[in-house]
């Protein structure tokens, strides 16, 4: 365990046709002419590399296989695979209407888990919109018929996201993102996506599997924050993850249950140092993530003037 320490992760910039060409204010990153737009920035992907210390250059997935429970914790379903994928989304066009299977459905298909996720709204323009679930009273059969008739968006429950909101997206929820928001997504580490509808764009759909995986009613929706201390609140708590937000101008020490779960810190504003006994302090700033291995049960976040960050782990 002595070989592990807080790991600063190198972001992976993922091109998507619906993405942005300017990732401000999260990143000082501009897409050059002729290059693809960036839709997602992955922070805890298996292929994300460590940026600090003796393990710099090593992929997170390889570290999971090497350190196993010392890194991922006893709460993780698998001993050698990172349980949570965290990423920023920068949509500048509507994503396809899609659905993700729950654990039971995914495991029947030989996958390790389904995909429940949550969206923290970092920024939202007036034009921003999301669709979460179906309009009240819409049946599975009616929605499937609307896909064939190329009008499925008419039956979606459209919402206007607001900065600072946490939106829970339970597996089985039909959903999509529109343009104009920056989202920090925390999800089960699965990339199973069934594309149900794509506004007539010529991309493959997975209607049969998607209709089978969808649920007409789910627990998805905006989650009210719960204050749990000065400058600290719980944004969402589910059987898949717990996400909290801290806004600090003074150092704060966090204690977790020893060995249970890795903790993931993602800065959405400001800068701070993470300190643990016997390790060099690790600086992280807006857009960066630090993985605190499960074997580290106490760490201090020392703001460099001020920092706002989300902390995510397993329950």
Buried (B, 14 or more C-beta within 10 A) or exposed (E): EEEBBBBBBBBBBBEBEBBBBBBEEBBEBEBEEEEEBBBBBBBBBBEBBBBBBEBEEBBBBBBBEBBBBBBBBEBBBEEBBBBBBBBBBBBBBBBBBBBBBBBEBBEEEEBBBBBBBBBBBBBBEEEBBBBBBBEEEBEEEEBBEBBEEEEBBEBBBEBBBEEBBBBBBBBBBBBBBBBBBBBBBBBBBBEBBBBBBBBEEEEEBBBEBBBEBBBBEBBBBBBEBEEEEEEBBBBBBBEBBBBBBBBBEEEBEBEBEEBBBBBBBBBBBBBBBBBBEEBEEBBBEBBBBBBBBBBBBEBBBBBEEEBBBBBBBBE
